[in-house]
Amino acid sequence: MGPISLTGSNFGNVIQACQRKLQKGNPIPPSLLKKLRGEYQLGTKDSIMWGQVHEEVAIEKYIEVTGNIVEPAGLILFPCAYLGCSPDGIIYEEASKTKGILEIKFPWGHRNSSIEEMINAELKGKSERKSFYLTAGKELNRHHKYWHQVQGEMAAACVSWAHFVVWTNVDFNIVRVDKDPLWENTFPPFYQISI
């Protein structure tokens, strides 16, 4: 059994699994433990490679649209040193003289769709609450794992806002996400639960 480290992209999965464990006594899924131990090779998946190939283009587009400065983020660790995150950038917003987090998503299954088409396709006949990371109003869904990822990144970087960006071949959407002061008080137990 390898060591477990937890990065921002897994915060939502772990929080949801820990909530199920606390509320219903459900065990942590073995597949999640394997993912946390790095036992899956994800670097060659088309969806992962798609995001890696287009990240620089998306950051350039973000800078062009907002006028903000984006610096590389690297790995940001929490004080416990086994929790960390690597957002797609640290933003400096000249107008407010503040820093924020940049998190970009590249929806492989909707790479040739507009944001509107993607949302309509994902929400058709489903409950918006859990089904997709963007709401019909193009906001970040508070019940989705990406919301936990962004909140965790803001907590680690000690910033109060983030821009969550969705990039496709034909569209680009920026969502401002403010730090939820209740998030750190509600969800920190996820790193105290024995998994």
C-alpha positions as CSV (number, residue, x, y, z in Angstrom):
1,M,0.0,0.0,0.0
2,G,1.6,3.3,-1.1
3,P,1.3,6.6,0.7
4,I,-1.7,8.7,0.2
5,S,-1.4,12.4,-0.8
6,L,-4.4,14.6,-1.6
7,T,-4.4,17.2,-4.3
8,G,-7.1,19.8,-5.2
9,S,-8.5,17.8,-8.1
10,N,-9.5,15.1,-5.6
11,F,-10.9,17.3,-2.8
12,G,-14.5,16.9,-4.0
13,N,-14.3,13.1,-4.4
14,V,-12.7,12.7,-0.9
15,I,-15.2,15.1,0.8
16,Q,-18.2,13.4,-0.8
17,A,-16.8,9.9,0.2
18,C,-16.1,11.1,3.8
19,Q,-19.6,12.6,4.0
20,R,-21.1,9.2,3.0
21,K,-18.9,7.5,5.6
22,L,-19.9,9.9,8.4
23,Q,-23.6,9.9,7.4
24,K,-24.2,6.3,6.3
25,G,-21.2,4.4,7.4
26,N,-20.2,3.6,3.8
27,P,-16.6,2.6,3.3
28,I,-14.2,4.7,1.2
29,P,-14.4,3.2,-2.3
30,P,-11.3,1.1,-3.2
31,S,-11.1,3.0,-6.6
32,L,-10.7,6.3,-4.8
33,L,-7.9,4.9,-2.6
34,K,-6.1,3.6,-5.7
35,K,-6.5,7.1,-7.3
36,L,-5.1,8.8,-4.2
37,R,-2.1,6.4,-4.2
38,G,-1.4,7.2,-7.8
39,E,-2.1,3.6,-9.0
40,Y,-3.9,4.8,-12.1
41,Q,-1.9,6.1,-15.1
42,L,-4.0,9.1,-16.3
43,G,-1.4,11.0,-18.3
44,T,-2.2,9.2,-21.5
45,K,-6.0,9.7,-21.4
46,D,-7.3,11.7,-24.3
47,S,-9.2,14.1,-21.9
48,I,-6.1,14.8,-19.8
49,M,-3.8,15.3,-22.9
50,W,-6.5,17.6,-24.4
51,G,-6.3,19.9,-21.4
52,Q,-2.5,19.9,-21.2
53,V,-2.2,20.7,-24.9
54,H,-4.6,23.6,-24.7
55,E,-3.8,25.1,-21.3
56,E,-1.4,27.8,-22.7
57,V,-3.9,28.9,-25.3
58,A,-6.7,29.1,-22.7
59,I,-4.5,31.2,-20.3
60,E,-3.6,33.5,-23.2
61,K,-7.3,34.0,-24.0
62,Y,-8.0,34.6,-20.3
63,I,-5.3,37.3,-20.2
64,E,-6.6,38.9,-23.4
65,V,-10.3,39.0,-22.2
66,T,-9.6,40.1,-18.6
67,G,-6.3,42.1,-18.8
68,N,-5.2,40.3,-15.6
69,I,-1.7,39.0,-15.0
70,V,-1.4,35.2,-14.6
71,E,1.7,33.7,-12.9
72,P,2.4,29.9,-12.7
73,A,1.1,28.5,-9.4
74,G,3.2,25.4,-8.9
75,L,2.3,23.1,-6.0
76,I,0.8,24.9,-3.0
77,L,0.8,22.8,0.2
78,F,-1.4,23.1,3.3
79,P,0.6,23.2,6.6
80,C,0.0,19.5,7.1
81,A,2.1,18.8,3.9
82,Y,0.0,15.9,2.6
83,L,-2.7,18.2,1.2
84,G,-1.9,20.4,-1.7
85,C,-3.1,21.8,-5.0
86,S,-1.8,23.1,-8.3
87,P,-4.2,25.5,-9.8
88,D,-3.6,26.6,-13.4
89,G,-2.4,30.0,-12.3
90,I,-2.2,32.7,-9.7
91,I,-4.1,35.8,-10.9
92,Y,-3.2,39.4,-10.2
93,E,-6.1,41.7,-10.8
94,E,-4.9,45.3,-11.2
95,A,-8.3,46.9,-10.6
96,S,-8.7,45.4,-7.1
97,K,-5.0,45.0,-6.4
98,T,-5.8,41.4,-5.2
99,K,-4.7,37.9,-6.1
100,G,-6.9,35.0,-7.0
101,I,-6.8,31.5,-8.3
102,L,-7.2,30.4,-12.0
103,E,-8.8,27.0,-12.6
104,I,-9.5,26.0,-16.2
105,K,-11.5,23.0,-17.4
106,F,-11.4,21.6,-20.9
107,P,-14.5,19.4,-21.4
108,W,-13.3,16.7,-23.8
109,G,-16.8,15.4,-24.5
110,H,-17.9,18.9,-25.5
111,R,-14.7,20.2,-27.1
112,N,-16.6,21.4,-30.2
113,S,-19.7,22.8,-28.3
114,S,-20.6,26.2,-27.1
115,I,-21.0,26.6,-23.3
116,E,-24.7,26.9,-23.8
117,E,-24.9,23.7,-25.9
118,M,-22.8,21.9,-23.4
119,I,-25.0,23.0,-20.4
120,N,-28.2,22.1,-22.3
121,A,-26.9,18.7,-23.2
122,E,-25.7,17.9,-19.7
123,L,-28.8,19.2,-17.9
124,K,-31.4,17.7,-20.2
125,G,-33.6,15.6,-18.0
126,K,-31.3,15.6,-15.0
127,S,-31.3,17.3,-11.6
128,E,-29.1,20.4,-11.8
129,R,-28.1,19.9,-8.2
130,K,-25.6,17.1,-8.8
131,S,-25.3,16.5,-12.5
132,F,-23.0,19.0,-14.0
133,Y,-20.4,21.5,-12.8
134,L,-22.1,24.5,-14.4
135,T,-25.6,25.6,-13.6
136,A,-28.1,26.8,-16.2
137,G,-27.0,30.3,-15.2
138,K,-23.4,29.4,-16.0
139,E,-22.3,29.5,-12.4
140,L,-20.1,26.9,-10.7
141,N,-22.4,24.3,-9.1
142,R,-21.9,24.2,-5.3
143,H,-22.7,20.5,-5.2
144,H,-20.1,19.5,-7.7
145,K,-16.6,18.3,-6.9
146,Y,-15.1,21.2,-8.9
147,W,-16.6,23.6,-6.4
148,H,-14.7,21.8,-3.6
149,Q,-11.5,21.8,-5.7
150,V,-11.7,25.6,-6.2
151,Q,-12.6,26.3,-2.5
152,G,-9.6,24.1,-1.4
153,E,-7.3,25.9,-3.8
154,M,-8.4,29.3,-2.4
155,A,-7.9,28.0,1.1
156,A,-4.4,26.7,0.4
157,A,-3.3,29.9,-1.5
158,C,-4.9,32.2,1.1
159,V,-6.9,34.1,-1.5
160,S,-10.6,35.2,-1.4
161,W,-11.6,34.6,-5.0
162,A,-11.0,32.5,-8.1
163,H,-11.9,32.5,-11.8
164,F,-13.2,29.2,-13.0
165,V,-12.8,29.0,-16.7
166,V,-14.3,26.6,-19.2
167,W,-12.6,26.5,-22.6
168,T,-13.8,24.7,-25.8
169,N,-12.7,25.0,-29.4
170,V,-15.6,27.4,-30.0
171,D,-16.4,29.1,-26.6
172,F,-14.9,30.5,-23.4
173,N,-16.6,31.2,-20.1
174,I,-15.3,32.8,-16.9
175,V,-17.1,32.3,-13.6
176,R,-16.0,34.3,-10.6
177,V,-16.1,32.2,-7.4
178,D,-15.8,33.8,-4.0
179,K,-14.3,32.0,-1.1
180,D,-17.0,30.5,1.1
181,P,-16.1,31.2,4.7
182,L,-18.2,28.2,5.8
183,W,-16.3,25.8,3.6
184,E,-13.2,25.5,5.8
185,N,-15.4,25.2,8.9
186,T,-17.7,22.6,7.3
187,F,-15.2,20.4,5.4
188,P,-11.9,20.2,7.2
189,P,-12.8,16.9,8.9
190,F,-12.2,15.2,5.5
191,Y,-8.5,15.1,6.3
192,Q,-9.0,13.9,9.9
193,I,-11.0,10.8,8.9
194,S,-9.1,7.6,8.7
195,I,-9.4,6.2,5.2
